[in-house]
Amino acid sequence: MMATPILQISGLTMDFGGIRALNRLDLEVHAGEIVALIGPNGAGKTTFFNCLTGIYTPTAGEILLTPPGSTKNVSLKGLKPNHVTEKGLARTFQNIRLFSQMTVLENVMIGRHCRTKAFILGAILRNAATRREERQIVEMSYAILDKVGLAHLANEFARNLPYGAQRRLEIARALATEPFLLLLDEPAAGMNPQETQELDRLIKEISTDGHSILLIEHDMKLVMSLSDRIFVMDYGKKIAQGKPSEIRSNPAVIKAYLGEDVDA
């Protein structure tokens, strides 16, 4: 018997006025999986991520998150983004969203905010517990930067990083929230071949460390290398799902990308 999915989406629908951006989507992710969500531009992939992470409230459907090893799930529908993060789901964005005027280390430390216990009073009084927590945040942030290969740039301003390094920093900040499910929105966008190879290795390492991953990506070589399963969207609908070997030759997928019929 297969374990309960850590993410279970059923009937997810998102309407913007008279436009249906998502049409009754079903999708699940199991613990330890790397799952890719692909489709042509305008298929609704980022809208889907925005519904999962509380940026949009879906018109209909359900989003259930279940921590690994647990049987208790929580509905993410209607939760604010910070509360979604607290539940164990973190994301990166298609357009990089770093604090450019802050250092690399500070960007990662900010990701720890949802896990800190010291509130305003602790910050004012600077008691022993607050100072100890601050030291732990710095140590953990350095460890995450080391994992993504940016520890040597910890004191550099984020704006000064090369593009590929900024992408890795955004992943580091997401990891700082301690997610069990990581959502990556086109992580290879704008990367050169060497940066994409490094990203491939990093995502596999993150998965090996126990994180499940759901990614949107247009780089098919990367998708086929990483994914355990692939879901394909077109015009807000799921048109196919399966292993990379099944998706590669799926007639519906080829039609969606090329706009023409092919023999099955």
N, C-alpha and C positions, 0 to 999 in steps of 0.2 A: 504493500500500500504506500503510495507516494505521500510524503510529508505535506502539511499545509503550506501553500505558497506564502512567501513573506509579503508579496504584493499581489492583490487580486482585484482586477478591474472588471466590472460587469456593466454592460449597457451604457457606457459613458457617452453622454451627448452634450454638445456645447453649441448653443445658438447665439448668433449676434444679429439681432433684428430678424430679418427674413433669411439670413444666411446660416446654414448648418455647417459649422466647421468640423465637428466630430459627430459621427452618426453611429450610435450604439456599439461602441468599441468594447471588446473583451480581450483581456491580456493578463498573463500572470508571470511572476518571476519567483523562482525557487532559490533557497539558500545556496550560495556558492556559484550561482550562474552568472555568466556574462550574456546578456540579451541585447540584441540590436534592434532598433526601430528605424526602418528605412522607407524611402518613398520620394517621389519628385518634389521639387519646390512647391509649396502651397498645399501639400497633402494634409497638413494639420498637425505635424509632429511637435512643433514647439508649443502650439496651443494645448496639446495633450500634456506636455511637461508642466505648463502653467496651471492646468487644472489639478495635477497631482500635488503641486507645491503651494497651493493656496493663493496664487496670483489671480486666477479666475475661479469662480464658483460654478461648477457644471450645472447645466439646465436639468439633467437627469442622470441616473446611473449611480454606481457605488464605487468607492475607493477604499479598500481595506488593507491595512498594514498590520502584519503579524511578526513580532520579533522572532528570530531563529530560536527553535527549541520551545517556543510558547504555543499555546492553543488559543490564547486570548488575542483578539484583534481589535483594532481601533479604526473608526471611520475617519478619513482625512477630509471628507467633503465638508466644506464650510469653515475649516480651520484656517487661521491666519498663517502666513509663511513662517513666522518664528516658532509657532506651535508645531507646525509640520516638522521643522528641523529638530525640535526637542523630542519628537517621537522616533527619530532615527533615520530620517531621509534627508539627504543633502544634495545640492545640485551645483553645476557650473552653468554658464550662460554662453549662448552663441556669440554674443558680443561681450568681450572681456569686461568684467566689472570689478576692477581693483581700486584700492585707495591709493591713487598715484602719488600723492604727496607724503605717503607714509612709507616706512621701510618694509622690506620683504618680511622681516621678523614680525613687525607690528601687524601686517596684514593677516598673518597666520594666527597671532594672538587674539585678534578680533573674533576669529572663528570659534574660540573657546568660550565666548561670552555666554552662550546658551547653557554651558555646563558649570559655570562658576556659582559659588554659594555666597560670596561676600557681596553685600548690597551697599547702598549709599553710606550707611552708618559705619560699616567695616572699612570702607574706603577713606572715610574722614578720620576715624580713630586710629587706623593703621595698626590694628592689634596683631598678635602673633599669628593667629589663624589666617588673617588676610595676607600677611607677608609670606607665609608658607605657601598659600595657594598661588600667589603671584610667582614665586620661584618655580612651582610645579608647572605653571602655564608656560613659562619661558623654556624650561627643560623639554616639555612635550613639543613645543613649537619647533625647537631646534631639531628634535628627533624626526619630526615630520619633514622639515626642510632637507634633512640629510637623506631621507627616503626618496624625495623627488629630485635630488641632485642640486639643491640650491643653498645648502648650508653655508657655503663660502661667500654667498652674496647676501647674507642675513641683514647686514647694515646698509645695503644699497637701497636707494629709493626705487619703488616698484616701477615708476615711469621710465627708469633707465635700463630696465631689463630688455633683452632681445625678445622678439615676439613669442618664440617657442617657450622661453623661460616664463613669460607672463602666463601662458596657458598652464604650465606646470604649477605655478604659484596659486592660480585659482583652484586647481585640484587640491593643493596642500591646504588651502583655507577651508575647503569643504571637508577634508578629512579631519580637520581640527575639531569639528562638531561631533565627532565620534558616531558617524552614521553606520548602520549595517547595510543600507542600500544607498548607492551613489548613482546619481543621474548626471550624465555627461552630455551636454548639448553641443554637438559638432566639435569635439575636442581637437580634431586635426585640421580644422578650417584655417587656411592661410599658412600652414606649415610646409616647409620644404621636405624632401624625401628623408633626409637624415633625422630631422626633428620628428617626423612621423614614425620612424623606426624606434626612436627613443620613447615615444609615447606608447607604442605597442608594448614594449618591454615594461614600462611603468604600470600600465593598466593590468597586465598579467600579474605583476608583483602585488598590486593592490588586491586583486582577486585571491591570490595565494594567501594573503594575510587574513582572509576571512570576510572580505567585503563582497557583497553581491553588486552587480553593475548593470544598469540599463542605460544604453547610449543611443543617441541619434547621430548618424554619420553618413556622409556622402562618399567617403573614400572606400570603395568596395573591396580593395585589397586588404585594408585594415579590418573592415567588417568581417570578411571571410576568415582572416587570421585569428580574430579574437573570439568570435561568437560561438556560444553553445547552441543558441536558437536565434532565429530572426523573424520579426514580424514586419509585414509590408503594408504600408498605407497608401491610399490614393483617394483624393477628394473626401477626406474625412472618414473613410471606411477602411477596415482591415480586409485586404484582398488575398493575403496568403500568410502562412506561418510554417516554420519547419527548420530543420538543420540547414547549415550553409549549402551542403551538397544538393538538398532538395530545392532550395530557393534559386540557386544559380541557373537552373534550367526550367524554372516554372513559367509557363506561357503567359499567365496573368501578370507576372512581375515584368517580363520582357515587354509586354504590351504597354504597361504603365510607364515604363522608362522610354520606350522608343516610339510609342504612339501608333503602333501597328500590330496587326494580328500575326502570330507565328504558329507554325504547326506544332501540335503537342508532341 
